[in-house]
Amino acid sequence: MKLETVSEFFRRLAERTPEPRTELEFGNPYQLLVAVVLSAQTTDKGVNLATRRLFPLTPTPQAMIALGERQLAERIKTIGFFRAKAKNVIKLSHLLVERYAGEVPPDRTALESLPGVGRKTANVVLNTIFRQPIIAVDRHVFRVANRTGLAPGKDVDEVETSLMKTVPADYLLDAHHWLILHGRYVCTAKKPLCSACCVYDLCNWSDRAT
């Protein structure tokens, strides 16, 4: 996709959703970090249903530690892999208290050293909380980037690198959210809504609806 086309692509997404935001519900940086860890292989809707009962009790890592792994697992048991996630959340809470005075660090290396936190999770936190102009590539972003021809890549790392080079600086800060929302509600996996797509004429997908 040519650079001028990419710019128009994001201009239209921005026009449709001027202030894109994550759909995960949270009250502070710590709760967002936990929500993103819980969201692995789980929908945001499913995470929100669980955290609405959990987060009023756990606004800090200290409160999460006090709740304990068993109680945490019980409160998130509707989420996939809840036992492993509960273990990771308790471990990362301990590390936040021990290493960072209970605060979420604005640093990729520090974030990725926490249990259950990979590059995608770190990118979400750095972008959403600390407003760093980076892109987290989840399944929606990966699909949209490849399907449209925006930033093709064989894996998430390749797509992230391509997007960081391709997305105009004026749109980079919110590109992550625009692409997720477009993939979640328009450019869906099984039946993309091409008739409702604001970038239909810019898309290079050979199987797009005519």
N, C-alpha and C positions, 0 to 999 in steps of 0.2 A: 504494500500500500504506500503510495507516494506521500511525502510529508504534508503537502497541502490538503490531501484527502484525510489524513490522520487529524489534522487540525479541525477540519470541518466535522469529522466524526465526533470529536469531543465537544465541539461547540454545540452540536445538536443534543448530545446527552446532557450537557450543562443547562441548556435551555429547558429541557424537559424536567430536570430535577436540579434546581439552582443550589440547593443546600443538602447534598447527600449525606446520610449518616448511617452508621452501623445499626442493624436491627436488633443487636444484642442489648439487653437492658442492664444498666449498671449505675452505681451511684458514685464511684470513685475509681481511680486507676487500678487499685488492687482488685476490685470486683470485675473490672473489664478483663484483666489478666486471667482471673479464674474462669470467667465466662468463655473466653476464647479457648482455654485449655479444655473445658467441658464440651465445647462445640465440635471437637474432632469427630468426624464421621457421624455427626448428629446435626439436625436442623436447628437454626437459631430459635425457631418457635418452641421446639422441645426443650432447649436450654432455658429459655425464658420462663416456661411453666415451672421448672424446677427451682430456678434462682429467685423467683418471686416469694417463695417460702423460705429460701435459704438466706438471701442477702440481708434481710432485716436483722438477722441474728449474727451475721458475720461481716461487719463493715471493715474489719482489719485482719491482718494475718494472725494477730494475737487472739482475736475472737474465734478464728477458724481453728486454731490449735486447741483452744479451750473446748470447742465443740467436739473435736476428736474424729478420728477416721471412721469409726463405726457409725456414729450419728450422721456424719457427712454422707457416707455411702447410703444410709437409709433414706436420706432426704433427696438424693439424686438418682435413686434406683430406676427411674423411668428413662434415664439416659443410657445409651449404649456404652459398654465397657465401664460401667459406673464404679466398680471396685478398683480397677487400675487407676482411674481418674481421681478417685478419692485419695488413694495413696499418694499420687503425685501432688495433689493440691496441698495435702498436709506437709509433705516434704518441702515443697517450694515455699510454703508459709514459714516454716522453720528457718529456711535459708534467708528469706527476706528479713526476718527479725535479726538473725545472727550477723548477716553481712551488710545489710543496707538500712538498718534502724527501722525496719518495717515498711520502708518506702519502695515503690517500684522504680528500678533504675532506668534512666533514659539512655541505655547503652545496649547495643545488640549483643555483644559478647557476654555481658552480665546476664541478660535475659535468657540467652540460649544455654547458659550454664544451669538454669533451673529445671527440675524434673518436669517432663511433659511439655516443655517449651522448645519448639523447633523454629526454623527460620520464618515460616508463615506466621506463627503466633507472635513472634517478636516483631515482625513487620506491622502486623495489625496494631499492636500496642504503640509502637513508635509513631505510626501514622495518626492513629485516632487520638491518643492522649498527648503525645509530644509534638504533633503536627509536623513530623518530618516528611519530606516529599519522596516517599518510597511506596512501592506497590507490593502487596501481599497476593500471591497467586494461589487461589483456591480452585476448586473444580469449575466454578462458574467463570472465573477470569481466564483459566486455561482454555476452556471451550470457546469463549468469545474471541480470544486472541487468535486461536487457530482457525476457527470456522470462518471468521470474517476476513482473514488475511492481515489483520492488524499487526500481529507480532507472532508469527508461527514459531513453534518450537516443539521438540520431541519430549521435553520434560519441563517441570515447573521452573527449574533454574534457568533453562534456556529462554523460556518465555519471559521470566522476570528481567533478565538481562536485556532482551530485545525491547521490552516495553520501556525500560528505563532510558534506552537510547532513542526510542521512537516518539514517546509522548511529549508534546510541547511543554516547555517549562510552566507556562501559564495554567496548564491543566493537571500537572503532575500531582499536586497535593491531594486532589479529590478523585483522581483517576481510578484508584482502587475501588472506591465505593460505587462510582458510576458503572464500572464494568461488572461488579457483583450484582447490582440491581438489574442491569440489563440482562445478564445471564439467568438470573433467578426468575424474572417475570416476563421477559420477551424472548430472548434467544435461549429458550429452554432446551433440555437435552433431547427429549423424544419428539415433541411437536412444537417447534419454534413458531412464534406468532409473527410471521413475516409481514402479514397485513397490517400489524400494529407497530412495525419497526420504524423508528425515525431515521435510521441509517441504512435502510434497505437498499437504496441505489448506490451506496458506497461499498456494500458487502461483496466479497469475492467468492462466497460459498457457491459451489457449482450445483448443489442440490436445493438451493433456496426456492421457496414457492414462487410461482409466476402468476 
